[in-house]
Amino acid sequence: MSGILFHKYGGEDLDSYYPIRPECQADVPKVRFKARAGKTLSARRWHAAFSEDGHLDIAKVLRRIQRGGIHPSIKGLVWEFLLGCYDPNSTFEERNQIRQQRSDSKFLLCYFFSFFTEHRGLISYTNHFRQQYAAWKTECQNIVPIIGSGKFITAAIVTDDGQSLQDSNRDSLDQGWHVDGTISDKKVLQWMLGLHQIGLDVVRTDRSLVFYESETNQAKLWDVLAIYSWVDNDIGYVQGMNDICSPMIVLLENEADAFWCFEHTMRRLRENFRTNTGMIGVQSQLSTLSQIIRTIDPKLHQHLEDLDGGEYLFAFRMLMVLFRREFSFVDALYLWELMWAMEYNPNIFSLYESNSSTSDGRQVNDKQLKQCGKFERKNVKTGQPDKTSALSVFLVASVLETKNKKLLREAKGLDDVVKVSLSLLSLQMHSSSAGINLQQ
């Protein structure tokens, strides 16, 4: 990748970065995003945005991303900042120390001193002890040794009452894991019961990509998801997390870096995957979407209700996994980084490190306001940091409103609504700032 001449990438085939298996070419969505010289954030402009000691001019980077996305050769590196893994005001040395802490096994015992907070379930850090990926991975390996072996599980390994299935599961025996006795620990049992489902989903994840022809790469995805589900035992693993995690595995070679990028993404999306007594986690966003359309276009809202779509469940998958299954791999990643850039708050790193969940932590001064993404800047100015008002919700609302006449005229069922909406969104997101009208 690094050998690409960036001043020539205007006509570059971005599929070459994420090659598709020949037999799948006809089945994958067409790629619409094209890197645009002078607009897309290139490697040259990315490196030029750093000072000599490593401070990042995040405002300059955000402007570039909002104009034309990120070039694939640097996408993973930029995402780590967009998602709050690193503070743009940190130095190269400080980031190297954080990276070492997050992956170095010498911090193995730190997990005894970290905990999951009751409020929102965010991973809590202290100044003296960090819950590190290597520590979690070692802890999980001690229970299921196949983790980290380059292989993964697709068959159940334990019964609901904690009895090992290894004697009857030839797959498990061949993979070399073992469990002694009956599993009585509730957390351990709950986690182990879900491991094979993660494996089944891994096999289905982005299977059109050449990258996932490798069992090693599939196992890497399984490892990260399995360890995350161990850490977040409140929600655990839910189908769809594989779609969110997969790009991190593809973009970031280091497994610990991929994990932290995924973990920070889940801080934004975690509640989407919560299910409680008949309520789906993304329900609050669907409710917000309904309120928006009811307010700006009552006639369209009534039409959707007549089609039995008044609860807006047709947008469930779009919002839950951020359009991953509606677009090509390249286009979905472009849409993600565009939204993250527009939602960016310069305090995101300190918020995550201090585990603050209050709106006070999002307040910025005049200088910091210039470092906010366009959407976040508007929210800060109006004092509306509500997480249910995610940009993805307004993106869907914008599409529905723009195509209201077509929807009223042609939509005879919810499938038609989805088809018309995605057709416009696919075209709209490649114009400046995704063509989103934030004045509504």
C-alpha positions in Angstrom: 0.0 0.0 0.0 2.7 2.5 0.9 4.2 2.3 -2.6 1.2 4.0 -4.1 1.9 7.4 -5.7 -0.8 9.5 -4.0 -0.7 12.3 -6.5 -2.1 9.9 -9.0 -4.8 8.3 -7.0 -7.7 10.2 -8.5 -8.5 7.3 -10.8 -7.2 4.6 -8.5 -9.2 1.4 -8.1 -9.9 1.2 -4.4 -11.1 -2.4 -4.7 -7.4 -3.4 -5.0 -7.1 -2.6 -1.3 -9.9 -5.0 -0.4 -9.9 -7.6 -3.2 -13.0 -9.5 -3.9 -13.0 -13.3 -4.5 -13.6 -13.9 -8.3 -16.6 -16.1 -7.7 -18.3 -13.3 -5.6 -17.7 -10.4 -8.0 -21.3 -10.5 -9.4 -22.9 -10.6 -6.0 -21.3 -7.7 -4.2 -22.8 -4.1 -4.4 -21.1 -1.7 -6.8 -18.5 0.6 -5.3 -19.4 4.2 -5.8 -16.8 6.0 -3.7 -13.8 7.2 -5.5 -10.7 8.8 -3.9 -10.5 12.4 -5.1 -7.2 14.2 -5.4 -7.3 17.4 -3.5 -10.3 16.3 -1.4 -9.6 12.8 0.0 -7.2 12.8 3.0 -4.0 11.3 1.6 -1.0 9.9 3.3 1.0 13.0 2.5 -1.6 15.4 4.0 -2.0 13.1 7.0 1.7 13.1 7.9 1.9 16.8 7.3 -0.9 17.4 9.9 1.5 16.3 12.7 3.9 18.6 14.5 7.5 17.5 15.0 6.7 15.9 18.4 3.5 14.3 17.2 0.6 16.7 18.0 -2.1 16.4 15.4 -4.0 19.3 13.8 -7.3 17.5 14.0 -9.3 20.4 12.6 -7.4 20.2 9.4 -7.8 16.5 9.2 -11.6 16.7 9.9 -12.1 19.2 7.1 -10.4 16.9 4.6 -12.3 13.8 5.7 -15.6 15.7 5.5 -14.8 16.7 1.9 -13.6 13.4 0.5 -13.1 10.6 3.1 -9.8 8.9 3.9 -7.4 7.1 1.5 -7.4 3.3 2.3 -3.6 3.2 3.0 -4.0 5.3 6.2 -7.6 4.6 7.1 -6.9 2.4 10.1 -4.5 5.0 11.6 -6.9 7.8 11.2 -9.8 5.8 12.6 -7.9 5.4 15.9 -8.1 9.2 16.4 -11.6 9.6 15.1 -12.8 6.9 17.6 -11.0 8.4 20.5 -8.3 5.8 20.9 -5.7 8.6 21.0 -5.7 12.2 21.9 -4.7 14.5 19.0 -2.9 16.7 21.6 -0.6 13.8 22.6 2.9 13.2 21.3 4.4 10.3 19.4 6.0 9.1 22.6 2.8 9.3 24.7 0.9 7.3 22.1 3.6 4.7 22.0 3.3 4.3 25.7 -0.4 3.9 25.5 -0.1 1.4 22.7 2.4 -0.6 24.8 0.1 -0.6 27.8 -2.8 -1.8 25.7 -0.9 -4.8 24.2 2.0 -5.7 26.5 1.6 -8.9 28.5 3.6 -7.4 31.4 0.4 -5.7 32.5 -1.2 -9.2 32.9 -2.4 -8.7 36.4 -4.0 -5.3 35.8 -7.4 -6.8 35.1 -7.9 -7.5 38.8 -8.0 -3.7 39.4 -10.4 -2.7 36.7 -14.2 -3.1 36.6 -17.3 -2.6 34.6 -19.3 0.4 35.8 -23.0 0.0 36.4 -23.8 3.1 34.4 -23.9 2.3 30.7 -21.5 -0.6 31.2 -18.5 1.4 29.8 -15.1 -0.1 30.6 -13.6 1.8 33.5 -10.0 2.8 33.6 -7.9 4.1 36.5 -4.8 6.2 36.4 -2.7 3.4 37.9 -4.1 0.2 36.4 -5.4 -0.5 32.9 -7.4 -3.4 31.7 -5.2 -4.6 28.9 -5.9 -6.7 25.9 -3.1 -9.1 26.6 -4.4 -9.7 30.1 -7.9 -10.4 28.9 -6.7 -12.6 26.2 -4.6 -14.7 28.6 -7.5 -15.0 31.0 -9.7 -16.3 28.2 -7.0 -18.6 26.9 -6.8 -20.2 30.4 -10.5 -21.1 30.0 -10.6 -22.0 26.3 -7.0 -22.6 25.0 -8.0 -22.4 21.3 -8.1 -18.6 21.6 -5.0 -17.2 20.0 -4.2 -20.5 18.2 -5.2 -19.3 14.8 -8.3 -21.5 14.8 -11.8 -21.0 16.1 -14.9 -22.8 17.2 -18.1 -23.3 15.2 -19.7 -26.0 17.3 -21.1 -25.8 20.9 -18.4 -26.7 23.5 -20.6 -26.8 26.6 -24.2 -27.6 27.5 -26.6 -25.1 29.1 -26.0 -26.8 32.5 -22.2 -26.5 32.2 -21.3 -30.0 31.0 -18.4 -30.2 28.6 -19.2 -31.4 25.1 -15.6 -32.1 24.2 -15.9 -35.9 24.3 -18.8 -35.8 21.8 -17.5 -32.9 19.7 -14.8 -34.2 17.4 -14.3 -30.6 16.1 -13.3 -29.4 19.5 -11.0 -32.4 20.1 -9.2 -31.7 16.9 -8.8 -28.1 17.8 -7.0 -29.0 21.0 -9.1 -27.3 23.7 -10.3 -28.8 26.9 -12.5 -28.1 29.9 -12.1 -30.0 33.1 -15.2 -30.9 35.0 -18.5 -29.0 35.1 -18.6 -25.2 34.5 -20.3 -23.7 37.6 -19.3 -20.1 37.3 -22.2 -18.2 35.7 -20.1 -15.7 33.8 -17.8 -18.3 32.4 -20.7 -20.5 31.3 -22.6 -17.6 29.7 -19.5 -16.7 27.8 -18.7 -20.2 26.6 -22.2 -20.8 25.4 -21.9 -18.0 22.9 -18.4 -18.8 21.5 -19.7 -21.2 18.7 -22.3 -18.6 17.6 -19.5 -16.1 17.2 -17.6 -18.7 15.1 -20.7 -19.3 12.9 -21.1 -15.6 12.3 -17.3 -15.2 11.6 -17.6 -17.7 8.8 -20.4 -15.6 7.2 -18.7 -12.2 7.7 -17.5 -10.4 4.6 -16.9 -13.8 2.9 -16.6 -12.1 -0.5 -13.3 -10.6 0.6 -10.1 -12.4 -0.2 -8.8 -11.4 3.2 -11.2 -13.8 4.9 -10.2 -16.8 2.8 -7.4 -17.1 5.5 -8.5 -19.1 8.5 -5.9 -17.0 10.5 -7.7 -13.8 9.7 -11.1 -15.4 10.5 -9.6 -16.6 13.8 -8.3 -13.1 14.5 -11.9 -11.7 14.2 -13.2 -14.5 16.4 -10.6 -13.8 19.0 -11.4 -10.1 19.2 -15.2 -10.8 19.4 -14.8 -13.6 21.9 -12.6 -11.4 24.2 -14.9 -8.5 23.9 -17.9 -10.6 24.9 -15.9 -11.8 27.9 -15.2 -8.2 29.0 -18.7 -6.9 28.3 -20.6 -9.8 29.9 -23.6 -7.6 30.5 -24.5 -7.6 26.8 -22.0 -10.2 25.6 -21.9 -11.0 21.9 -24.9 -10.1 19.6 -25.1 -10.8 15.9 -24.2 -7.7 14.0 -21.1 -7.0 16.1 -19.2 -9.1 13.6 -20.1 -6.6 10.9 -18.8 -3.7 13.0 -15.6 -5.5 14.0 -14.6 -6.9 10.6 -13.2 -3.6 9.1 -11.0 -3.1 12.2 -9.4 -6.5 11.6 -8.9 -5.8 7.9 -7.5 -2.3 8.5 -5.3 -2.8 11.5 -2.6 -5.5 11.4 -2.0 -5.5 15.2 -4.7 -7.4 16.9 -4.6 -5.3 20.1 -5.0 -2.1 18.0 -8.0 -3.7 16.2 -9.6 -4.7 19.5 -9.3 -1.1 20.9 -10.7 0.4 17.7 -13.6 -2.0 17.9 -14.1 -1.4 21.6 -14.2 2.4 21.1 -16.7 1.9 18.2 -18.9 -0.2 20.5 -18.9 2.7 23.1 -21.0 4.5 20.4 -23.1 1.6 19.4 -23.3 -0.7 22.4 -26.8 0.2 23.4 -28.0 -0.7 19.8 -27.3 -4.4 20.8 -29.1 -4.4 24.1 -32.4 -6.4 24.4 -34.7 -6.1 27.4 -38.1 -7.6 27.8 -39.2 -7.1 24.2 -37.3 -3.9 23.6 -34.6 -3.7 21.0 -31.6 -1.6 21.7 -31.9 0.5 18.6 -35.5 1.4 19.5 -34.6 4.9 20.8 -33.1 5.8 17.5 -36.1 4.4 15.6 -38.3 6.5 17.9 -36.2 9.6 17.2 -36.5 8.9 13.5 -40.3 8.6 13.8 -40.5 11.9 15.6 -38.4 13.7 13.0 -40.5 12.5 10.1 -43.8 13.1 11.9 -42.6 16.7 12.5 -41.2 17.6 9.2 -43.4 15.6 6.9 -46.7 14.4 8.5 -48.0 13.2 5.2 -45.1 10.9 4.6 -45.2 9.6 8.2 -48.9 8.7 7.7 -48.1 6.9 4.5 -45.4 4.9 6.2 -47.9 4.0 9.0 -50.4 2.9 6.3 -47.7 0.6 5.0 -47.3 -0.8 8.6 -44.0 1.0 8.9 -45.0 3.6 11.5 -42.4 2.1 14.0 -39.7 2.5 11.3 -38.5 -1.1 11.8 -37.4 -1.0 8.1 -34.5 1.1 9.2 -33.5 -1.3 12.0 -30.6 -2.9 10.3 -29.4 0.3 8.7 -29.0 1.9 12.2 -27.9 -1.2 14.1 -24.8 -1.9 12.0 -24.4 1.5 10.3 -25.4 0.4 6.8 -22.7 -2.3 6.6 -25.1 -4.7 4.8 -26.6 -2.2 2.5 -23.4 -1.0 0.8 -20.1 -2.3 -0.6 -17.3 -2.7 1.9 -15.5 0.4 0.5 -18.7 2.6 0.6 -19.7 1.5 4.1 -16.3 2.4 5.5 -16.4 5.8 3.7 -19.8 6.5 5.2 -18.6 5.5 8.7 -15.6 7.8 8.7 -17.6 10.7 7.2 -20.1 10.4 10.1 -17.4 10.0 12.7 -15.6 13.1 11.4 -18.8 15.1 11.5 -19.6 13.8 15.1 -16.1 14.3 16.4 -15.6 16.0 19.7 -12.0 16.9 20.8 -12.7 15.7 24.3 -13.6 12.2 23.2 -10.3 10.7 24.4 -10.4 12.3 27.9 -14.1 11.4 28.1 -13.4 7.7 27.5 -10.3 7.7 29.7 -12.2 9.2 32.7 -15.2 7.1 31.9 -17.4 10.3 32.0 -20.9 9.7 30.7 -22.2 13.2 31.5 -22.9 16.0 28.9 -20.5 18.3 30.9 -17.5 16.4 29.6 -18.6 17.2 26.0 -18.4 21.0 26.6 -15.7 22.8 24.7 -14.2 26.2 24.6 -14.0 28.4 21.6 -10.7 27.0 20.4 -12.0 23.4 20.8 -15.2 24.2 19.0 -13.2 24.7 15.9 -11.9 21.1 16.4 -15.4 19.7 16.4 -17.0 18.0 13.4 -19.8 19.9 11.7 -22.6 17.9 13.3 -21.0 17.9 16.8 -20.4 21.7 16.5 -24.0 22.2 15.9 -25.0 20.0 18.8 -22.6 21.8 21.2 -23.9 25.2 20.1 -27.5 24.2 20.6 -26.8 22.3 23.8 -28.2 19.0 22.4 -25.6 16.2 23.1 -28.3 13.5 23.2 -26.9 10.2 22.0 -30.2 9.2 20.4 -29.7 12.1 17.9 -26.9 10.2 16.2 -26.0 11.5 12.7 -27.1 8.1 11.2 -30.7 8.9 12.3 -30.7 12.3 10.6 -29.1 10.7 7.6 -32.0 8.3 7.2 -34.5 11.1 7.9 -32.8 13.3 5.3 -33.1 10.5 2.7 -36.8 9.9 3.4 -37.6 13.6 3.3 -35.7 14.1 0.0 -37.5 11.2 -1.6 -40.9 11.9 -0.1 -42.7 12.4 -3.4 -41.3 9.3 -4.9 -42.1 7.3 -1.7 -45.7 8.6 -1.6 -46.1 7.8 -5.3 -44.3 4.5 -5.7 -43.9 2.8 -2.3 -46.5 0.1 -2.0 -44.7 -1.8 0.8 -41.8 -1.5 3.2 -39.4 -3.2 0.7 -40.0 -0.3 -1.7 -39.2 2.2 1.0 -35.9 0.5 1.7 -35.1 0.3 -2.0 -35.8 3.9 -2.8 -34.0 5.2 0.4 -30.8 3.2 -0.2 -30.7 4.2 -3.9 -30.7 7.9 -3.0 -28.3 7.4 0.0 -25.8 5.6 -2.2 -25.7 8.7 -4.5 -26.1 11.3 -1.8 -23.3 10.3 0.5 -20.6 11.0 -2.2 -21.4 14.7 -2.4 -19.9 17.2 0.0 -20.5 16.2 3.6 -22.7 13.3 2.5 -25.3 15.8 1.2 -26.9 15.8 4.6 -29.2 18.8 5.4 -28.5 19.6 9.0 -30.7 22.6 9.0 -33.9 20.6 9.3 
